[in-house]
Amino acid sequence: MANNEKQSTYKKNSNIDHYLELKNLIAQLTSKGELHTTLIPELSLFRRDEPTQMVASLYEPSICLVIQGAKRVFLGDETYEYNTSRYLITSVNLPATVQVIEASPEKPYLGLKLNLNRHEISKMMVNCNLPSPKEQKSNRGMATGELTLPLLTSFQRLVDLLNHPDDIPILSPLIQKEIIYRLLTGEQGTRLRQIASAGSQSHHMATVIDWLNDNFKKQITIDELTDKACMSTSTFHHHFKSITAMSPLQYIKTLRLHEARRLMLMEDIDAAHASFHVGYDSPSQFSREYKRQFGESPQKDIKNLSKEFN
């Protein structure tokens, strides 16, 4: 067998071994159902035994892996699918809709999410002599990338720490730094570097997006946002849409609708009160925009979602 064939076979077998170990770890840790948080604050594990409807979700700066099954994310008019060979990375806060598309009791969907700290990314960029990143074709704040063996083994070691709680305070930060390094030097490295580079237009946009996520219930003007971004109106609109796939007003509206949906589903608040809580003045306008966003009236949508979660 030629050397290239031997290396390819070794790489394939190594990938399979690490996938199996990580799959078994997550299956064991989520054996009693979905587990959203772990002893590592930045790390969440997920399990679903069947495909899901589309559910509103706010993606924070993070990397998401699928260890078994497949998932689909809708951002604006764009769709991202990822599975055991590709990860999903998000560099800013983005309201999206997510759907598990491959899962069964025999082969449940198993996944994880690691929140990324922009400050830690900036520190590594300043303190380390990083190699040049690969060329990037888009500024979008969400993308998929190839799950390489070094990245996979890093996550395997991170999840394995959950079975060794005493090691977490020392080893978890080190492994997370390794994961950040792998991302910064990988195919999506430019995306993270732009967001974390102080003074860059992408960094200004990330700061504005953070502010919007804390203040979307207020009445906000475009002038207020352009002042915070230190950009002209046309430049601001262009860069905002290039990152979020939405206009600023669409982004604010989506945040409000997702939060209203969460309030109605999780806190049993009726549609009228939820609409006022997130900044709507007109319940009828809220209902129209809600149906346009989620395909059903608030009452019918929440009724359907309640059946799924109960």
C-alpha positions in Angstrom: 0.0 0.0 0.0 1.4 3.5 -0.9 2.3 5.9 1.9 -0.5 8.3 0.9 -3.1 5.5 1.1 -1.8 4.3 4.5 -2.0 7.9 5.8 -5.5 8.3 4.5 -6.6 5.0 6.1 -5.0 5.9 9.4 -6.7 9.3 9.4 -10.1 7.8 8.6 -9.7 5.2 11.4 -8.6 7.8 13.8 -11.6 10.0 13.0 -13.9 7.0 13.6 -12.3 6.1 16.9 -12.6 9.7 18.2 -16.2 10.0 17.0 -17.1 6.8 18.7 -15.5 7.9 22.0 -17.1 11.3 21.9 -20.5 9.9 20.9 -20.4 7.4 23.8 -19.4 10.2 26.2 -22.3 12.5 25.2 -24.8 9.6 25.1 -23.8 8.6 28.6 -24.0 12.2 29.9 -27.4 12.8 28.3 -28.9 9.4 29.1 -31.8 11.0 31.0 -32.8 13.3 28.3 -31.6 16.7 27.0 -28.8 18.3 29.0 -28.4 22.0 28.4 -25.6 22.8 30.8 -22.5 21.1 32.2 -19.9 21.6 34.9 -18.0 23.5 32.3 -20.0 26.8 32.1 -19.2 27.4 28.4 -20.2 23.9 27.3 -23.7 22.5 26.6 -24.6 19.0 25.4 -27.8 18.1 23.5 -29.8 15.0 22.7 -33.0 14.5 20.7 -34.6 11.2 20.0 -36.6 12.4 17.0 -36.6 15.2 14.5 -38.0 18.6 15.7 -40.0 21.4 14.3 -38.3 24.7 13.6 -37.6 26.4 16.9 -36.4 30.0 17.5 -33.0 30.3 19.0 -30.5 33.0 19.7 -27.0 31.9 18.7 -24.2 33.5 20.7 -20.6 33.5 19.6 -20.0 29.8 19.6 -19.0 26.6 17.8 -21.6 23.8 17.5 -20.8 20.1 16.7 -23.0 17.3 15.7 -21.7 13.9 16.8 -24.7 11.9 15.6 -27.5 13.1 13.3 -27.9 16.4 11.5 -29.2 19.9 12.1 -30.4 22.8 10.0 -30.3 26.5 10.9 -32.2 29.3 9.1 -30.7 32.8 9.2 -32.7 35.4 7.3 -33.1 33.8 3.9 -30.1 31.6 4.2 -29.9 27.9 5.3 -27.0 26.1 7.0 -26.9 22.4 7.4 -24.2 20.7 9.5 -23.5 17.1 10.6 -20.7 14.9 11.8 -18.3 16.2 9.2 -18.9 19.9 9.5 -19.3 22.3 12.5 -21.3 25.5 12.7 -19.5 28.6 13.9 -21.2 31.9 15.0 -19.1 35.0 15.6 -21.8 37.4 16.8 -25.3 37.2 18.5 -27.7 36.1 15.8 -31.5 35.3 16.0 -32.1 32.2 14.0 -34.5 29.2 13.6 -33.1 25.7 14.2 -34.3 22.2 13.4 -33.0 18.8 14.1 -33.5 16.9 10.9 -31.9 13.5 11.6 -32.7 11.7 14.9 -34.3 8.5 16.2 -34.5 6.5 19.4 -32.0 4.0 18.0 -29.7 6.8 16.7 -30.5 10.0 18.7 -29.2 13.3 17.7 -26.2 14.1 19.8 -24.5 17.5 19.8 -22.6 20.1 21.7 -22.1 23.8 21.8 -19.1 25.7 23.2 -19.5 29.5 23.7 -16.6 31.5 22.5 -15.1 34.4 24.5 -14.2 37.4 22.2 -11.8 38.7 24.9 -9.9 35.3 24.9 -9.8 35.4 21.1 -8.3 38.9 21.1 -5.7 37.9 23.7 -4.5 35.0 21.6 -4.3 37.2 18.6 -2.2 39.7 20.5 0.0 37.4 22.5 0.7 34.6 19.9 2.5 34.6 16.6 -0.4 33.0 14.7 0.1 31.8 11.1 -1.9 33.7 8.5 -5.5 32.5 8.2 -7.1 31.2 5.0 -8.9 33.5 2.6 -12.5 34.1 3.5 -15.2 34.9 0.9 -17.9 36.3 3.2 -18.2 38.5 6.3 -21.4 36.6 7.5 -21.5 36.0 11.2 -22.4 32.4 10.7 -20.7 29.7 8.7 -19.9 26.0 8.5 -16.4 24.5 8.4 -14.7 21.1 8.1 -14.4 19.3 11.4 -10.7 18.3 11.4 -9.1 15.6 13.5 -7.2 18.0 15.8 -10.4 20.0 16.5 -12.3 16.8 17.1 -9.7 15.4 19.6 -9.7 18.7 21.5 -13.5 18.5 22.0 -13.2 14.8 23.0 -10.7 15.8 25.8 -12.9 18.7 26.9 -16.1 16.5 27.2 -14.1 13.8 28.9 -13.3 16.3 31.7 -17.0 16.1 32.8 -16.1 12.6 34.2 -13.2 14.1 36.1 -14.6 17.2 37.8 -11.5 17.9 39.9 -9.5 18.5 36.6 -11.9 21.0 35.1 -10.6 24.2 36.8 -7.1 23.7 35.5 -7.5 21.8 32.2 -10.7 23.2 30.8 -9.3 26.7 30.1 -6.2 25.1 28.5 -8.3 22.9 26.2 -10.6 25.8 25.3 -7.6 27.9 24.3 -6.4 25.1 22.1 -9.9 25.0 20.4 -9.7 28.8 19.9 -6.3 28.3 18.3 -7.6 25.6 16.0 -10.4 27.9 14.9 -8.2 31.0 14.4 -5.8 29.0 12.2 -8.5 27.1 10.4 -10.7 27.8 7.4 -13.0 30.2 9.5 -10.2 31.9 11.3 -10.5 35.2 9.4 -14.2 35.5 10.5 -13.2 35.4 14.2 -10.2 37.6 13.7 -12.2 40.4 12.2 -14.8 40.4 14.9 -12.1 40.4 17.7 -9.8 43.0 16.1 -10.4 46.3 18.0 -10.9 49.2 15.6 -12.0 47.1 12.7 -15.4 47.7 11.1 -16.5 44.1 12.0 -15.5 44.7 15.6 -17.6 47.9 15.7 -20.5 46.0 14.2 -20.1 43.2 16.8 -20.2 45.9 19.6 -23.4 47.3 18.1 -25.0 43.9 17.8 -24.2 43.2 21.5 -25.8 46.4 22.5 -28.9 45.6 20.4 -29.3 42.3 22.2 -29.4 44.1 25.5 -31.7 46.9 24.4 -34.0 45.6 21.6 -37.2 46.2 23.7 -36.6 49.9 23.5 -37.5 52.3 20.7 -34.2 52.5 18.7 -33.4 54.8 15.8 -30.9 54.1 13.0 -29.1 57.3 13.8 -28.5 55.9 17.3 -27.0 52.8 15.8 -24.8 54.5 13.2 -23.4 56.8 16.0 -22.4 53.7 18.0 -20.8 52.1 15.0 -19.0 55.3 13.9 -20.2 54.8 10.4 -22.4 56.6 7.8 -25.9 55.3 7.3 -25.1 53.5 4.0 -21.9 51.9 5.3 -23.7 50.8 8.5 -26.5 49.1 6.5 -24.1 47.4 4.2 -21.9 46.0 7.0 -24.8 45.0 9.2 -26.5 43.0 6.5 -23.2 41.4 5.4 -22.7 40.0 8.9 -26.3 39.2 10.0 -28.1 38.5 6.6 -30.7 41.0 7.8 -31.3 44.8 7.8 -31.0 46.4 11.3 -34.8 46.7 11.5 -35.3 43.1 10.5 -32.8 42.1 13.2 -34.6 44.0 15.9 -37.9 42.7 14.9 -36.6 39.1 14.9 -35.1 39.5 18.3 -38.5 40.8 19.6 -40.5 38.0 18.0 -38.1 35.3 19.3 -38.3 36.7 22.8 -42.1 37.0 22.7 -42.2 33.3 21.6 -40.0 32.3 24.5 -42.2 34.2 27.0 -45.4 32.6 25.7 -43.9 29.1 25.6 -41.8 29.1 28.8 -43.5 31.6 31.1 -47.1 31.1 30.0 -47.7 34.8 29.0 -50.5 35.6 26.6 -49.8 37.1 23.2 -50.9 40.6 24.0 -48.8 41.0 27.1 -45.8 39.3 25.4 -46.1 41.8 22.5 -46.0 44.8 24.8 -43.2 43.3 26.9 -40.9 43.1 23.8 -41.7 46.6 22.5 -44.7 46.4 20.3 -47.4 49.1 20.6 -50.0 47.2 18.5 -51.0 43.5 19.3 -52.5 43.2 15.8 -49.2 44.3 14.2 -47.4 41.8 16.5 -49.7 39.0 15.4 -49.2 39.8 11.7 -45.4 39.9 12.0 -45.4 36.8 14.2 -47.3 34.7 11.6 -45.0 36.0 8.9 -42.0 34.9 10.9 -43.2 31.5 12.2 -45.9 30.5 9.8 -48.8 30.4 12.4 -50.7 32.8 14.7 -49.1 33.1 18.2 -51.8 31.0 19.8 -51.6 28.2 17.3 -47.8 28.2 17.1 -47.4 28.0 20.9 -50.1 25.3 21.1 -48.1 23.2 18.6 -44.8 23.8 20.3 -46.3 22.9 23.7 -47.3 19.5 22.4 -43.8 18.9 21.2 -42.1 19.8 24.5 -44.6 18.0 26.8 
